[in-house]
Amino acid sequence: MKRRLVALLVSGCVAVVGAQAGQHASGSGKTSTTNYPAQFVLQDRPGDLITSDGLGPYVNGAAGVTAEFQITTTNGVISHTQFFFQFAATKRQAGRYVNLSYTAPVATGCNPSPSNNPVGSLRRGAGYGAFFIGTEPVAGTQLLAAEGSFDHGDGTLGPFRFANGVKLDPLLPYYCSDMVVVTRPSRGTWTLTTDTQASAVYFINGQAAYPANPEEVGSIAQMMSGGESGSLVGNYRMPFFMTISCSSATNCPS
């Protein structure tokens, strides 16, 4: 069965997961953004290397967490969609964070000598992240490709990006990283994961992407220094599984 895929980018300790919308308006025009409050949960499965702080769901408006779908329209046409989250670092609020274990460097064409990669872990409470997945159709069997990043917020080591090797003329360099798989089993629920099916063919913007070497879908992230537009540090396997849900079933992207 052919599946559609949406690319994901994830950065640092605050998770950003994003996927490009299917339509992009060009030129100038009237632009507006609607925010839909949400929450997310990291499943913390055995073997996952992006995991939670163990304090339960990350809920918009609680303990310094911002988590919301952001849908932007230009001249009435959707031009950008993303799921965004950020952790506030304030003394009067309980800090939330995401654990990022970059302990599994992997050889790729962009990173042929993984033995030279730094290894360790990040556990930061300030950061941000985004996925562009808000208006994907409801279909439990449909796989979408998403692009995004986890950014731990200090502008040095990281972010960890899941980039789109299929996209033509990307805004940011593609350094042998993978896209992640997004499903929307119900109107108010999404899943985001690095899990793939070996025999599956995924599609993004009409182009085929494969969970094979060189990988286009899967768990390989690119670690950058000096921010998203900085230099490549190395490629790492960073498996994870996240569920995302709207705070209210009546206030959710259609």
PEJOBEL-V711855 format. One record per run of one state. SS is the DSSP state (~ for helix, > for strand, _ for the rest). FROM is the first residue (numbers start at 1). LEN is the number of residues. If there is no record, write none. Layout:
SS,FROM,LEN
SS,FROM,LEN
//
This chain:
_,1,1
>,2,3
_,5,2
>,7,5
_,12,4
>,16,3
_,19,12
>,31,12
_,43,7
>,50,2
_,52,6
>,58,2
_,60,5
>,65,10
_,75,2
>,77,11
_,88,10
>,98,5
_,103,2
>,105,1
_,106,8
~,114,3
_,117,3
>,120,5
_,125,2
>,127,5
_,132,7
>,139,13
_,152,5
>,157,6
_,163,16
>,179,8
_,187,2
>,189,5
_,194,7
>,201,4
_,205,2
>,207,4
_,211,6
>,217,1
_,218,2
>,220,6
_,226,5
>,231,7
_,238,3
>,241,6
_,247,1
>,248,1
_,249,2
>,251,1
_,252,3
//
